[in-house]
Amino acid sequence: MKKAFAPFFAPRGGVLSQRPADVRNYSRDEDESLYPSPAGTPLTAGEAALVKSIFGDAIKTEDVRKHFSAREKPGSAAGYVIPAQTFGTDCIKFYGPRYACDDYSRTDDIFNYGTFIHEMTHIWQNRQNYLSQPPHNTPENGNNTYEYALTPQTRFKKLGEEQQAKIIEDYARQFLFLKRLPAGETDKYLPSHAKAGDHADLYDLRLLQKTVEDAFPQARKTRMALEAQLEQKPPQSPKPGF
């Protein structure tokens, strides 16, 4: 049985036939014809708003396209699958029905919600030309490219590319996903150095918050607006998504 949680590996080379010739680093799959649209699917209004709620105007959301493969994509580690990959500055490809979603901003599946944010962080990196800069290709902490340990001195722009994407993913799941999870629920939803079953230290959550919001002031505005909105409303079952 394949595990639902998987690392996000770098894409393999190749070019999709339906994309312009100047677009690089697409992986060619046997099921290209099964895409809902040969040109890809634009972001929904909710997805675009979610992206802007973190990255501001740094991403041209109208240019981003989603592609959906009917096939799962196995990872390099046994038992893992790859949920999605980012290609260039405007395309995300999701693999298999488990990770397909009409609107990732409104899903009640926190894994798919986080996957979308993770891949949009790679879109942001590509637009900032981050991945061509050597310091961002090497993690600051350890050999696992996704793990991170935050300190008051941590600076987002000094972290590796997958650390950055994982941090934004964790931040969005913890602070922006309206179907909130209890603090310390599992290590899938909180900083990756918090082990499953442990209760997240509020100090770690504050560091997560600080690291992201120092780099992305719009994320701070969004979080504060959501918190104010939730405080004004009587307790109820929140709608899923952003």
C-alpha positions in Angstrom: 0.0 0.0 0.0 1.4 3.3 -1.0 1.8 6.0 1.6 -0.1 9.2 1.0 2.7 11.5 2.2 5.6 11.9 -0.2 8.5 14.1 -1.0 8.3 16.4 -4.0 11.1 15.4 -6.3 12.6 17.5 -9.0 11.1 17.0 -12.5 12.7 15.0 -15.2 13.5 16.6 -18.6 11.4 16.6 -21.8 8.8 18.8 -23.3 5.1 18.3 -23.5 3.9 18.5 -27.1 1.0 20.8 -26.4 3.1 23.5 -24.8 5.1 26.3 -26.6 8.5 25.3 -27.8 10.2 27.7 -25.4 8.9 25.9 -22.3 11.4 23.5 -20.8 11.7 20.7 -18.3 8.3 19.1 -18.9 8.1 15.3 -18.3 6.4 13.3 -21.1 3.8 10.8 -19.9 1.8 8.2 -21.9 -1.5 9.8 -20.8 -1.0 13.3 -22.1 -4.3 12.9 -24.1 -6.2 12.5 -20.8 -5.7 16.0 -19.6 -8.9 17.9 -19.2 -7.5 20.7 -21.5 -4.4 20.4 -23.7 -3.4 23.9 -22.7 -3.9 23.3 -19.0 -6.5 24.5 -16.5 -6.3 28.1 -15.2 -6.4 28.8 -11.5 -9.8 29.3 -10.0 -10.6 32.7 -8.5 -10.2 31.2 -5.0 -6.8 29.6 -5.9 -5.6 32.9 -7.3 -6.7 34.7 -4.1 -5.0 32.1 -1.9 -1.7 32.6 -3.8 -2.0 36.4 -3.6 -2.8 36.1 0.1 0.8 34.9 0.7 2.9 36.0 -2.3 1.1 39.3 -3.1 1.6 40.3 -6.7 4.9 38.4 -7.1 3.1 35.7 -9.1 1.0 36.4 -12.2 -1.7 34.0 -11.3 -3.5 34.4 -14.6 -0.5 32.7 -16.3 -0.4 29.6 -14.1 -1.9 26.4 -15.5 -2.7 23.1 -13.8 -2.3 19.8 -15.6 -3.8 16.5 -14.3 -2.4 13.1 -15.1 -4.6 10.0 -14.7 -1.6 8.0 -13.6 0.2 8.0 -10.3 3.9 8.8 -10.5 6.2 6.6 -8.3 8.9 8.2 -6.3 12.5 7.0 -5.9 11.8 5.7 -2.4 9.8 2.4 -2.1 6.2 2.9 -1.2 6.0 6.6 -2.1 4.3 8.4 -4.9 4.8 11.9 -6.2 1.7 14.1 -5.8 2.8 16.9 -8.1 5.6 18.7 -9.8 6.3 22.2 -11.0 7.6 23.1 -14.4 9.0 26.5 -15.3 7.2 29.6 -14.1 3.6 28.8 -15.0 2.7 25.1 -14.7 1.9 22.5 -12.1 1.2 18.9 -12.9 -0.8 16.7 -10.5 -0.4 12.9 -10.7 -3.3 10.5 -10.1 -6.9 11.0 -9.0 -5.9 11.1 -5.3 -4.3 14.6 -5.9 -6.7 16.0 -8.4 -9.0 18.8 -7.2 -11.3 21.3 -8.9 -10.4 24.0 -6.5 -7.5 23.6 -4.1 -8.5 26.7 -2.2 -11.8 25.1 -1.1 -10.7 21.5 -0.5 -11.3 19.9 2.9 -8.2 17.7 2.2 -5.3 19.4 4.0 -2.7 17.4 2.2 -4.0 18.6 -1.3 -4.3 22.1 0.1 -0.6 22.0 1.3 0.5 20.4 -2.0 -0.9 23.2 -4.0 0.8 25.8 -1.8 4.1 23.9 -1.9 4.1 23.8 -5.7 3.1 27.5 -5.9 6.1 28.3 -3.8 8.3 26.6 -6.5 6.5 28.8 -9.1 7.4 31.8 -7.0 11.0 30.6 -6.8 11.3 30.1 -10.5 9.9 33.6 -11.1 12.5 35.0 -8.7 15.3 33.0 -10.4 16.0 31.3 -7.1 16.7 27.8 -8.4 19.7 29.0 -10.4 21.4 30.4 -7.4 23.6 27.8 -5.7 22.9 28.8 -2.0 19.2 27.8 -2.5 20.0 24.4 -3.9 21.6 23.2 -0.6 19.6 22.9 2.6 20.8 24.8 5.6 20.1 21.9 8.0 21.2 18.3 7.4 20.9 16.1 4.3 17.1 15.9 4.0 16.2 18.6 1.5 12.7 19.1 3.1 13.6 19.1 6.8 14.2 22.4 8.6 14.9 23.6 12.1 14.0 27.2 12.8 15.8 29.7 15.1 15.2 33.4 15.7 18.1 34.0 13.3 16.6 31.9 10.4 16.2 33.8 7.2 13.8 32.4 4.6 15.9 33.4 1.7 18.9 31.5 3.1 17.1 28.2 3.1 17.1 25.5 0.4 14.4 25.4 -2.3 12.5 22.4 -0.8 12.9 23.8 2.7 11.3 27.0 1.6 8.4 25.2 -0.1 7.9 23.0 3.0 7.9 26.0 5.3 5.3 27.8 3.3 3.2 24.6 3.1 3.3 24.1 6.8 2.5 27.8 7.5 -0.5 27.7 5.2 -1.8 24.5 6.8 -1.4 25.9 10.3 -2.5 29.5 9.9 -4.5 29.9 6.7 -6.4 26.6 6.3 -9.8 27.4 7.8 -10.6 23.8 8.8 -8.0 24.2 11.6 -6.1 21.3 13.2 -5.2 21.1 16.8 -1.6 22.3 17.4 0.8 19.3 17.3 -1.6 17.0 15.5 1.1 15.3 13.4 4.3 16.2 11.7 2.6 16.5 8.4 0.8 19.7 9.4 3.5 21.3 11.5 7.2 22.0 11.2 8.9 18.9 9.9 11.2 18.6 12.9 8.2 18.1 15.2 7.7 14.3 15.4 4.4 12.6 15.0 2.5 12.4 18.2 4.4 15.2 19.9 2.7 18.4 20.9 4.0 21.3 18.9 5.8 23.8 21.1 4.1 27.2 20.7 7.6 28.7 20.4 8.2 26.6 17.2 4.9 27.9 15.8 5.9 31.4 16.5 9.2 30.8 14.7 7.4 29.4 11.8 5.1 32.4 11.7 8.0 34.8 12.0 10.1 33.2 9.3 7.4 33.3 6.7 5.9 36.7 7.6 9.3 38.5 7.7 9.7 37.3 4.1 6.1 37.8 3.0 4.3 40.7 4.7 1.1 39.9 2.8 1.0 36.6 4.7 0.9 38.4 8.0 -1.9 40.7 6.8 -3.9 37.6 5.6 -3.4 35.7 8.9 -4.4 38.7 11.0 -7.5 39.3 8.9 -8.5 35.7 9.2 -8.0 35.7 13.0 -10.0 38.9 13.4 -12.8 37.4 11.3 -12.8 34.2 13.3 -12.9 36.1 16.6 -16.0 38.0 15.5 -18.0 34.9 14.5 -19.7 32.6 16.9 -18.2 29.0 17.1 -19.3 26.9 14.1 -18.0 24.3 11.7 -15.8 26.3 9.3 -16.0 25.9 5.5 -13.1 24.0 4.1 -10.3 25.7 2.3 -9.2 29.4 2.0 
